[in-house]
Amino acid sequence: MQYEEAVAHLDGLINHEAVPRAGAVAGLSTDPMVAIMAMLGDPHRSYPVIHVTGTNGKGSSVRMMEALFEGMGLRTGAYLSPHLESTTERIRTGGETISEDAFGEVIGDVVLALEAHSVAATWFETVTAAALLHFANEAVDVAVIEVGLLGRYDATNVVEAQVACVTNIGLDHSAGEATGGHRSPVRRPGSSSRGARWCWGRKIRDSCRFFSARGRRGPWCAVTTSA
């Protein structure tokens, strides 16, 4: 698929960034994304992942970690959202934005798999699947993934993170029904990864208690930092 074809195809899909759900979660599920990745051979399982969530500072955190890993000699994949001018800005490998030709090719691979199984996907599911597939094709040593708008139902939650970062938590992308920061829709990292770690960019007492309590029942532990 050519780049222009890929963009045209994406423009025809449901895009929750263009038409936000304002905090509505009815009908949302990560199950379709799990199925999509299975169709592609689960490429996201071929490299370790750092998953970055929070209200503010996600993109800058991803770029800083990308720079650190690249400086250590590790080939790094980075997935960010939203983009400013071109969708290609969301997918980076080796410190460089994916080329238009490579973007068109990997979107085409995802679309072919979806069509072969008669499965429909949203804009963000398609681009996320393409990014995770591209990282596997590029044999990255590590991928740093930014969570999108849908919190615990976000397509990026298909990854099994070895490390997850929470930059901060506030009321955002909602219709105002949330009752507090500790109830923000953040999913715990490493749902199937023993010894997964998570860290705070800013320590929030109530949120730390919430995550720590859940952590006692799961294979992960917390590393917190004070602001």
Secondary structure by P-SEA (a helix, b strand, c coil): ccaaaaaaaaaacccccccccccccccccaaaaaaaaaaaccccccbbbbbbbcccaaaaaaaaaaaaaaaaccbbbbbbcccccccccccccccccccaaaaaaaaaaaaaaaaaacccccaaaaaaaaaaaaaaaacccbbbbbbcccccccccccccccbbbbccccccccccccccccccccccccccccbbbbbbccccaaaaaaaaaaaaaccbbbbbbcc
